[in-house]
Amino acid sequence: MLIDAEGYLIQARYIPSPNCDERPDRNDISLLVIHAISLPPEEFGGEGVIELFTNQLDPQAHPYYQALEGLKVSSHFFIRRDGEIIQFVPCTRRAWHAGVSCWQERTHCNDFSIGIELEGSDNQPFTPMQYTRLVALTQAIQAAYPVHDIVGHADIAPQRKTDPGPCFDWQHYRQALETSR
């Protein structure tokens, strides 16, 4: 996989999200944050995440969506259960994925991070294809930017978030990263 100079993954489907802006320092990209999301909760394969990240989620389409009305969020990447990668925000811009956050005494993690959402939840294992694509995407990101820390959303917002959750196999992911270098 390859990320171009403008921050686009060549192999991804691109669906632009309006929920992004300029980074304070375009050269300060040092953190990778792994998330998990499913909309509706525990349901996979639908358009809910895409609609949320593009401000097109109909609050009447599902009772859970009413709590999300007006929410402006995004992520750089979304990896579906089948391994498809969708990019919403170029890596050179700030996606709105971390919220109130702190890593190693630095606040506002969106300023210096890239966010990857995995289609999933705290309650179900992720697919082998998701790990395969996540490893390849991580390597492409590390080849393009000086990312030296990889964390979960729960690590930077422990009072608010649990994702990617207990079903995310950190050992498998880190081992796969090491063996595929």
C-alpha positions in Angstrom: 0.0 0.0 0.0 1.1 3.5 -0.7 0.1 7.0 0.6 0.8 9.8 -1.8 2.2 13.2 -1.0 -1.3 14.7 -0.5 -2.1 12.0 2.1 -4.3 9.7 0.1 -4.0 5.9 0.2 -3.8 4.9 -3.4 -5.6 1.6 -2.7 -8.6 3.1 -0.8 -12.0 4.2 -1.9 -12.3 7.9 -1.1 -15.5 9.4 0.3 -14.8 12.9 1.5 -16.0 14.0 4.9 -16.6 17.6 5.7 -15.6 16.9 9.3 -12.0 17.9 9.1 -9.7 20.9 9.0 -6.1 21.9 8.8 -3.6 20.5 11.2 -1.8 23.1 13.4 1.5 21.5 12.1 1.1 19.5 8.9 4.5 17.8 9.7 3.5 16.7 13.2 1.9 13.2 12.6 3.3 10.9 15.3 0.4 8.9 16.6 -1.9 6.3 15.2 -5.2 5.8 17.0 -7.2 2.6 16.4 -11.0 2.7 17.0 -14.0 0.5 16.5 -17.5 1.4 15.3 -20.7 -0.1 14.1 -23.9 1.6 13.2 -26.4 0.6 14.3 -24.5 -0.9 17.2 -23.4 -4.6 16.7 -24.6 -4.5 13.0 -22.1 -4.6 10.2 -22.1 -4.0 6.5 -24.5 -1.1 6.3 -24.0 2.5 5.4 -24.4 4.0 8.9 -20.7 4.8 9.5 -20.4 6.4 6.0 -23.5 8.4 6.6 -22.3 9.5 10.0 -18.9 10.6 8.7 -20.5 12.5 5.8 -23.2 14.2 7.9 -26.0 12.2 6.1 -27.1 10.0 9.0 -30.9 10.1 9.2 -31.8 10.3 13.0 -35.1 8.6 12.2 -33.6 5.6 10.5 -32.8 3.9 13.8 -33.6 4.7 17.4 -29.8 4.8 18.3 -29.2 7.5 15.6 -31.3 10.1 17.5 -28.4 10.4 20.1 -26.0 11.1 17.2 -28.0 13.9 15.6 -25.8 16.9 14.9 -22.6 15.1 15.8 -19.7 16.1 13.5 -17.1 13.3 13.5 -14.8 11.6 11.0 -11.8 9.4 10.7 -9.0 9.1 8.2 -9.8 5.5 7.4 -12.5 2.9 7.9 -11.8 -0.8 7.5 -14.8 -2.9 6.9 -15.2 -6.5 8.0 -14.4 -7.8 4.5 -11.2 -5.7 4.4 -12.4 -2.8 2.2 -10.6 0.4 3.2 -12.5 3.7 2.8 -10.7 6.9 3.3 -12.7 10.0 4.5 -9.9 12.5 5.2 -6.4 12.9 3.7 -3.7 12.2 6.3 -2.4 15.7 5.8 -5.6 17.1 7.3 -7.0 16.8 10.9 -9.9 14.3 11.1 -12.2 14.6 14.1 -11.9 11.2 15.6 -10.3 11.4 19.1 -12.4 14.1 20.8 -11.1 15.2 24.2 -7.9 13.2 24.5 -4.4 13.1 25.8 -1.3 11.0 25.0 2.0 11.4 26.8 1.0 14.7 28.3 -0.1 16.1 24.9 -3.7 17.0 24.6 -5.9 17.4 21.4 -4.7 14.2 19.9 -6.5 14.9 16.6 -3.8 17.6 16.0 -1.0 15.0 15.6 -2.7 11.6 14.9 -4.2 9.5 12.2 -7.4 7.7 13.1 -8.4 4.3 11.8 -11.9 2.9 12.5 -12.4 -0.8 12.3 -16.0 -2.0 11.7 -16.6 -3.8 14.9 -17.5 -3.5 18.6 -16.4 -4.4 22.1 -18.3 -7.7 21.9 -17.2 -9.4 18.7 -13.8 -10.5 17.3 -12.4 -8.6 14.3 -11.9 -10.5 11.1 -8.6 -11.9 9.8 -8.9 -9.7 6.7 -9.3 -6.6 9.0 -6.0 -7.4 10.7 -4.3 -8.1 7.3 -5.5 -4.7 6.0 -4.7 -2.9 9.2 -1.1 -4.2 9.2 -0.6 -3.1 5.6 -2.2 0.3 6.2 -0.1 0.8 9.4 3.0 0.1 7.4 2.0 2.5 4.7 1.3 5.2 7.3 4.6 4.6 9.0 6.4 4.8 5.6 4.9 8.2 4.9 4.9 9.8 8.4 7.0 9.6 11.6 4.4 7.6 13.5 6.1 6.1 16.6 3.1 5.4 18.9 0.1 3.2 18.2 -2.8 3.2 20.7 -6.4 2.5 21.0 -9.1 5.2 21.5 -9.4 4.0 25.1 -5.8 4.8 25.7 -6.2 8.5 24.9 -9.7 8.9 26.3 -9.9 6.3 29.1 -12.8 8.0 30.9 -15.0 8.2 27.8 -14.0 5.3 25.4 -13.4 1.6 25.4 -12.6 1.0 21.8 -11.2 -0.9 20.0 -12.3 -3.0 22.9 -11.4 -6.3 24.6 -11.9 -8.3 21.3 -9.1 -6.4 19.6 -6.0 -8.7 19.6 -3.2 -6.3 20.2 -0.6 -9.1 20.5 -1.6 -10.5 17.1 -1.6 -7.1 15.5 1.8 -6.1 16.8 3.3 -9.5 16.0 2.0 -9.3 12.5 3.5 -5.8 12.1 6.9 -7.1 13.2 6.9 -10.3 11.0 5.8 -8.5 7.9 8.5 -5.9 7.9 
